[in-house]
């Protein structure tokens, strides 16, 4: 899908991509990807960063490229078979050394995986951390220490505009972020359900002000689902393929970057101190001195003590632990800073139609007509 864009770049690179897609599909590979440069001095262009920071081509010969430097943020890289390496951020003339894309096995010689702290490894138990104990994707900076890339794995070669085109002139960026909106709609529904159960656990569901907050949460979840349906219904064909509406996709990204942290704060509001007064671990329930006290203080009008704690532990793991905080940070920035997503929205909106409505209105009356009417 969009292979013709690569063919303009060059038949050899297009063939390499087509062959790799065929290989990855038939081999059922699980890929991670690193397409963003590590933060360092944001006041400088990427090509002017400190030496060996940004992954770049340092050598090439008849067998392929050699790359050195770092990329981020390889989610699930510790579980992946291979990694796709590219540059999503805009590049300028003179930055051709970092203008490439390719794919490599995760066990390629010289490839270093610098993982962040594992939330799964630090989870007390499934009872205490039901999400982070089982659903931590992990993230990592990948460092390429003179890694050799054969030519049949190179898809973009020293072309700054092609780095942009591979995402924005093909449907890549649309589908990449469309699946993110599907994911978000599921996460929203889960969090809203969690919020409702929290109010049941502490007996506040029937309070008018609490119902107002729950209704607001439900409306937000409905808005995300509605935008998802809208981008599907308003899509268009590209050859034999159907694409979601580009502008509605980017509009959803702009709105949901702010929405997710607001949703988390609303749930914190509804829970209050309930998320803080939790026992230290599941082991407390086996302590004959502590367990009776827990059953006395962890009361609920609708749940027994164990079930109340179980629910609130899940809620804290979703919004308060390192795992939960990572998800908030991710939803705020996975698509880029706010000015980036707003820029996509600006670029893809039908300004001609919107301005045309204004121009049509302005064309229906004139100053001279108003003066004549007043004179009569």
Secondary structure, 3 states (H helix, E strand, C coil): CCHHHHHHHCHHHHHHHHHHHHHHHHHCCCEEEECECCCCCCCCCHHHCCCCCECEEEEEECCEEEEEEEEECCCCHHHCCEEEECCCCCCCCCCHHHCEEEEEECCCCCEEEEECCCCCCCCCCCCCCCCCCCCCCCCEEEEEEEEEEEHHHEEEECCHHHHHHHHHCCCHHHHHHHHHHHHHHHHHHHHHHHHHHHHHHHCCCCCHHHHHHHHHHHHHHHHHHHHHHHHHHCCEEECCEEECCHHHHHHHHHHHHHHHHHHHHHHHHHHHHHHCCCCCCHHHHHCCCCHHHHHHHCCCCCCCHHHHHHHHHHHHHHHCCHHHHHHHHHHHHCCCCHHHHHHHHHHHCCHHHHHHHHHHHHHCCCHHHHHHHHHC
